[in-house]
């Protein structure tokens, strides 16, 4: 048996595997002998079927199977020994009318080679890292929101900017009428706002969903779905309420922050600010990683074996796809593939590795944070270890958490080696600037 490589260009190669009959014949003979011992063919005693009958019935199928095994083994060994890095898997070049009685066989496989990648850190153009500030305006708004949440609900005929409207909802094709609540501040349509100001309890108001609310998520909440096109909503006014602000007393603080955790409005604001800053840091970190990722993809230039990858995609999945579908799939996945190669290069250059201990520690931290959200602050290490063990018994969860650990390592690398500029701003300004809203 002989394996050789021929480079087509810098990104494509062909591996040729030559197999002689004497390479495969002993394996075929061994399998056929095993078949003969177990064969139960009418007219012959079990274990005494003539080898000629066995070869006639099973010989070619066994030959094909053993040749395929040798091909797979020899390909893997060659790629490992020669340290050939490839994208996708080797693609066999189709061969018509193979003569399985021939003295030798030759098979070709196309390879898509991994390109050389040079990642430049620090990056030439600075990437912004946002530091979001929980300013006094934001904290006061959050405190007032909580006061409204825990305040008294008072029926009203006077509609203000934050009046709550509870309506019965029905629309063509929808389920039985249900109730939904939204505030007047969430309405975009001025006509709808005027109608609800003047409506009496029980009155039905019909409006198109197009332009009714400022945000799409409010329409989804009201309808429990999101229509593909505009429909007419029939809204029956059931309640019209204003909320009074809850007093800033100990009862309020206990409901919001937990028993005796906060003793004054000043302490409450400090707690809200600290919580917000933690949340803002998570958002800012993710935005920074996303922006650095996009920057590196856009500014790290290398070619891919595009034609090979599109051909490979046609047969790589559970079900074959057409050339047109592969074209679309390649377009959708190209940037992700480019970043995988960039990240792999950075991991290699900066010796970034993930240990089992790091994955377990990260999982425990996630569990602890989730439990705190549900009011559990007394979780013990033994319980954390047990829950983490169950989670990490799932390989998909291990992969997901490992990706998060590596993402954090990459963020730290970007902060250390990257060209970045820090920008401090309020949360509202961050949303406007970072997401162009």
N, C-alpha and C positions, 0 to 999 in steps of 0.2 A: 504494500500500500504506500502511496506517495501523495503528499499534500503540497501544493505550490500556490504562490500568490502572484497575481499580476495587477499592478496599479493602472486603473483607467485614467484617473486624474487625482488631484490632491484629496478628493472627497469620496471617491468611488474605487472599488477594487473587485476583483473576481478571484475566488478561491476555487481551485480545481482539486478534486479528490479522485485519485486513480486507485481502483481496487481490483486485484487479481483474483481469479477463481481460487487459487491456493490459499489466499487470505481468509476467505469466507467459508470454503468447503468444510473444514473441520467443525466449525460451529453449526453449519447446516446439518452435517452428519450426526452430531451429538443430539440436536433437537429431534431429528427424525427417529433416532434410536429410542429416545424417550417416548415419542408418539407410538412407536411399534410396541413398546412394553405395555402401553395403556390402551391401545386401539381395540375396539370391539366391533369387528366387521363381520357381517353374516357370512357363513361358509368357512370361517377360520376360528381356531381356538384363540382366546385372548392371550396376547403375548407371543403368538406364533404366526402373525401375519407376515407374508414375505415382504422384504424391504422394497422390492420392485413395486408392489401394490401401494405401499406407503409413499414412495417417491412420486408415483403417478398422481396420487390423490392430494398430497400435501407439499410436494417438493418445491414448486414455484412460489407458493405463498410463504413458505419458510425462508426461501432464498431472499425474497423481497424484504421480509421483516428483518432478517439478519443484516442485509446490506444497509437498510435504513438505520439500524442501531450503530453500525460501524461508521456511517456517515456522520451521525450526530456526535458520537464520541470523538472521532478524529477532528471534526470541526472545532469542538469545544477545547480539546487539547491544544490544537494549533493556535487558536486565538489567545489562550492563556500563556502558552510558552513564548509566543512572539509578542505578547503584551499589546495586542491590537485592540484598540478601543473603538467600539462601533455604536451606531444609533439603530434602534430597532433590532431585528433579528436577520440572520442571513436568509436571502430569498433564493430558493432553488430555481435554476434555469430549466424550463420544461424540456424533457427529452421524449421524443416520439419513438414508439416501437422498439423498446429495449429487448435485445436478445439475451435472455437470462441464461442461455447455454454458452454464451461467449466466454472466451478465456480471460477477458478483462473488461472492466466498466470504467467509464469516466463521467464525473458529474461536476457541474459548475454551480457556484453560489455567488450571487451578487452581495456586496457589502456596502453599507453607507458608513463612511468613516467619521469619527468624531473630529471636528475641526480644532485647530489650535486656537486657544482663546487667551487674549491678553487684556486683563482688567486693570484699568488705571485708577489707582487711589493714591493720593487725593484726586478727586474728580476736578476737571478744569473749571467748570461752572458750578458755583456754590448752590447747594440745595438747602431750602429753608427748614429749620426745625422750630416748630411753634412751641411757645410756652404760654398756655392759656391761663389767664388770671380770673379767679373768682372775685370780681370787684364788688363793691358795696351794693351797686344796683342789682347785680345778679343775686346776691345773698338775700337782699330784702325781697326780691320777687319770689324767691323760693320759700321764704318764710311766710309771705302772704298767701302763696299757693297752698301751703299746709294749713294755714289758718282757715282758708275757705273750705278745704277738704274736711276739716273737723268742725267747721262752724254749723250753725243752724240753717235749715232750709225753710225759706219763707215764701209762700205764694205771693205773687205780685201781678199787678196790672201795668206797672211801670217797667218798661224794658230798658235795661242799661247795656253797657258794652259786654258784660259777662253774664247776662241772664241765661239761665239754663232752660232749654226748651225740650220737653219730653213729648214725643209724637208717636202715633201709630204709623207704621210704614207698610205700604203695599205698592206693588208694581207688577206689570204684566210679566208672567212667567215666574214670579216669585212665590215663596211659600206663604202660609197663612200670615195675616197681619201680626207684626210684632212691635214692641216698643223700643225706641232708641232715644238717647239724650245727646244733645250737642249745645254749645253756647252760641250766642249771637255773634261773638267775635270770630267764630269759625266760618260764618257765612260770607261768601264772596258776593253773591247776588244782592244788590241793593233793593230790587223789587221784592225778593223773598224776605228781606229784613223788614221792610215796610209792611208787608202782608202779615207777618207774625206779630208786629207791634199792634196792629189793628184787629187781629183775629180774636174771636171769642172761643172759650173752651168748647171742644167738640167740633169746631169748624174744620173742614177739609181744605187743604191748600195743595194745589198741583203745580209742580215745576219740573222742568227738564234737569237731568243730572249735570248737563254741560254748564260749567261755570257756576254751579250752585255753592260749592264749598271752596275755601282757599287751598286746602290740602287734600290730596287724593285719599290719604289714610282715613279721613273723616267720612268720606263717602263709603269706603269699604266697611267702616264700623257701623254705619247706619244701615247699609244694605246686606251686610254679612257676605258680600261678594263685590266684585268690581266688574261692571258690564263692559263688554267689548265695544259697544257704541252707546250713545246717549239714549236714555229711556226716560219716561215720565214717572216721577214719584208722586204718589198721593200721600200727603202727610196730614194726619188728623191730630190737631193740637190737644194734648191731654193735660199737660201741666206747664206752668210758666213760673219759674222760681228764681229768687235771688238768694245768695248765700251770705249770711252775716259772718264776720270774721270772729274766729274763736279767740277768747281772751288768752293773753300770754301768761297763764298761771301754771302752777305745778301739775295740775291735771292734764293740761295740754302737753307740757313737756314730757310727762310720763308716757302718754299715748304715742307721741312722735319718736322719742329717743330711747324709751325704756325707763323702767322704774329708777328714779333718782339719778339718772345719768347726766341730766342737765338741770341746773337750779335757777337759771336766769335767761333773759332774752339775749344778753351778751354771750353767754356760754353757748346758747343754741345757735347763734349766728356763727360762732367759731367752729362748732361741730359741722354745720352745713357747709362752711367754707372748706374745711378739711376733707369732707366726703367728696365735695365737688372737685377739688384739686386732684384727688386720686382718680376720679372718673375722667377728668380732663387729660391727665397724664397718659392714661391708656389710649384715649382718642388721638392725642398728639403723637404718641409713639407709633401707632398704626399708620397715621398719615405720613410720618417721616419715613417709615420703612417702605410704604407704597411709592412715595416720591423718589426715594433713592433707587428702588427697583426699576421704576420707569426710566429714570435718568440713565442707569447703567445699560439697560436694554437699548435705549436710543443711541448711546454714545460708545458702545462696545461693538465694533464692527467685525464681523466674521461671516463667512458663507456656510450654508448648510447643504447637504446632498438632497436638495428639494425633490427632484424627480424620483429618487429612490424612496424617500420617505412617503411620498404620495402613493407609490406602488405598494409599499409595505402596508400602509394603512388600509388598503383594500381587502387584505386578508388577515390583518392582525386581530380583529375583534371576533366575537363569538359567531357573528354572521358576516359573510362577505358584503362589501359595499361597492357601489359603482365608482368609476373614475371621477364623476362629478361630485359625488358625496365625499370622496377622499379629498378633493380639491377644497371643498368647504371646511372639512375637518382640519386640514392643514392650516388654512387661513386662521381658523379659530384658536389653534393650539400653538402656532409658531412662536409667539412672544413668550409663552410659558416655557417652551422648550429652550429658547434662548436664555431665559433666566436660570433654568436648571443648570445649564452649562457654565454660566457665569458664577453661580453660587458654588458649584462643584470646584471650579478653579480657585475661588477665594478660600474655600475650606481646605484645599490642598496647600495653598501658599501660606496660610496662616495657622495651619494645624488645628483646625476647629473640629472637635470630636464631641460625640454625645455619649455619656456613660449611663448605665442603668440607674445609678444612684441619682443622677440629675433628673432623669425622667420621673422617678418615684417622688423626688422632692417637689418637682413641679406639679405632679398630680395631687399630692397632699395639699399644696398651697391652693390649688383650684377648689378642692373639696372644702377646705376651711373657709374660703371666701364665700362659697355658695351657702354653707351652713350659717354663716354670720348673717347673710341676707334673710334667712328664715328664722333668725333670732337665736340660733345655737352658738353660744360663745364658750361653752364648757367642754368642747370635744377633746377627748384624751388621745394621746399618741397611739395607743393600742388600737383604738377605733379607726383612727386615720389610716394606720398601716393596713388594717383589714379591708377597708373600703378601697384603698388604692390598689391592693393586691387583686381584688375582684375586677377592677377596671382594667388593670394591666394584663389580665388574663385574656383580654380581647386584643388580637393583633391590630385590628383597625384603630382601636383607641391608642395603642402604643405608637402607631404611625402618626396619628393626629397630634398627640402630645409631643412626640419627638420633633415634629415639624415646628411646633410652637417654641420648643427649647432652642432649636437652631435659628428660628426667626429672631429670638432675643439675642443670641450670640452674634448674628449678623448686624443687629442694631448697634450693639456695643462696638463692633468692628467699625461700622460706619461713623460712629461718634468719635472713635479714636483716630481713624485714618482718613476719614472723608473731609472734603472741603464743604463746610456747612456754615450757615449764618443763622443766628438765633433771633427770633422775632417774638416779642411779648405783646399780647393783645387780649381783649375780652372775648368771652365765648361767642357772643353775637357777631363780633368782627371776624372771629375765626371761621364761623360757618359761612359768612359772606365771602371771605377771601379764599378759604381753602376749597370750598365747594361751589363757589361762584353763584351763590343764592342771593 
